[in-house]
Amino acid sequence: INPTRSTQDYQALDAAHHIHAFLDQKALNEKGALVIAKGQGLHLWDTDGKRYLDGMSGLWCTALGYGREDLNAAATRQLAELPYYNLFFHTTHPRVIELSELLFSLLPAHYSHAIYTNSGSEANEVLIRSVRRYWQILGQPQKKIMIGRWNGYHGSTLGSTALGGMGFMHEMGGMLPDFAHIGEPYYFAEGGDLSEEAFGLKAARELEAKILELGAENVAAFVAEPFQGAGGMIFPPASYWAEIQRICRQYDVLLCADEVIGGFGRTGEWFAHEHFGFQPDTLTIAKGLTSGYIPMGGLVFSKRMAEVLVDRGGVFAHGLTYSGHPVAAAVAIANLKALRDEGIVSRVKNDTGPYLQKLLRETFANHPLIGDVQGAGMVAALQFAEDKASRKRFANENDIAWHCRTVGFDEGLIIRSTLGRMIMAPALVATHAELDELVEKTKRAVDRTGRELKLL
Ligand SMILES: Cc1ncc(COP(=O)(O)O)c(CNc2cccc(C(=O)O)c2)c1O
């Protein structure tokens, strides 16, 4: 690492010019941000030269890990050839066409069209506008309410915030009309004395109750993450998604999956909805699309929706300057080809995913502080609990998880904490040795947390 400034200089300038995401900036300014300067494989280095194992793929996005020469070369070549063009005014360009050809070869056959964006939030703004336009074209303009889930996360733009279910986000700048929410399928916290199977059906049937309350003729879509990511890496009970899908079909409500985190191999399937076995009408994508090397998101439409928007919709009044950006598309092509041709997604499904999941369950099955281990493929969560059998959580579970995350950084490990859960989502290229290091360092952080907070 050859930083041109001292860490302190970087921290002072960062504090002078930035408002960071989801934190109290004044508090951060008192201790200074961690300045990450280099990445290679699954490792990151800060400006003091400290090395970290990145157990979070950056923010769930660096599927191929850091330092990939193929992605660098793809971007450099495209920057030289055509650094920018667009899909406005009857024009297009080769790279975004080649990306879509490749993308739809990896998607289930009933998807046909995509609109690209720069982020997942923007893709969900396109979703809101496209869904309402779809029902307008079909002569049902009043069918426009979008139903999301409490503690769901769909982004930080205005509509995506309203679609999400994080109340403290709604309080900033106000909520929007025509958005509704139902409870989340968080069995450990909400299951009570129901079986998982029964709770999954109960949680799903909240959607039917909400649709009947609002009037099916007014409800446009249900939008949800196949598994909740930012909300705490929560997998729903096995009975959940089939029931949600049945309800959507019964009331002619579009089923929209937000695959920003789950997409591109995270669960061992190319898309998380395939892991859970349901067929959404739209898919929101971002993150793993380019392994985070360059911003890109998108909205994927089923043939059924695309035909209405294209064949009967006339002018589609939407457009973003950088939609389908040539350099982002070039990186996405290289990224998807590597995931496919290096057999990375199938290795997550058949080898490294099962290896990680088994190792976590063996390591934490009888741990006095851990009440549940959830996950599949290269994503997992540990639930802190005071008592496993009764699923009793610690009153101060947020503080415990945050302490564990902080201890992790001290041990050279980056994992995420949300509520009372420790989350990991390492790069899909992780080796058995790197997964061993990830689990070993996580155990050390959990044990240290237990000692330092006198939980044991
Ligand atoms: C399901 C989902 N949908 C949309 C977005 C928004 O994407 P953009 O950020 O590209 O606009 C996300 C983003 N998810 C996200 C972003 C940043 C941090 C964390 C975290 O869990 O710490 C999660 C997401 O997880």
The ligand as an ORCA input file, in Angstrom:
! r2SCAN-3c Opt
* xyz 0 1
  C     -32.457     -6.135     -1.808
  C     -31.876     -4.790     -2.143
  N     -32.509     -4.000     -3.032
  C     -32.012     -2.781     -3.362
  C     -30.844     -2.312     -2.794
  C     -30.348     -0.929     -3.183
  O     -29.259     -1.059     -4.043
  P     -28.249      0.220     -4.189
  O     -27.561      0.406     -2.850
  O     -27.315     -0.219     -5.303
  O     -29.100      1.403     -4.577
  C     -30.131     -3.122     -1.887
  C     -28.838     -2.607     -1.344
  N     -28.384     -3.324     -0.195
  C     -27.460     -2.825      0.657
  C     -26.766     -1.671      0.345
  C     -25.826     -1.200      1.267
  C     -25.599     -1.871      2.478
  C     -26.314     -3.039      2.748
  C     -26.081     -3.763      4.040
  O     -26.756     -4.781      4.293
  O     -25.192     -3.313      4.777
  C     -27.229     -3.513      1.846
  C     -30.658     -4.374     -1.541
  O     -30.048     -5.191     -0.644
*
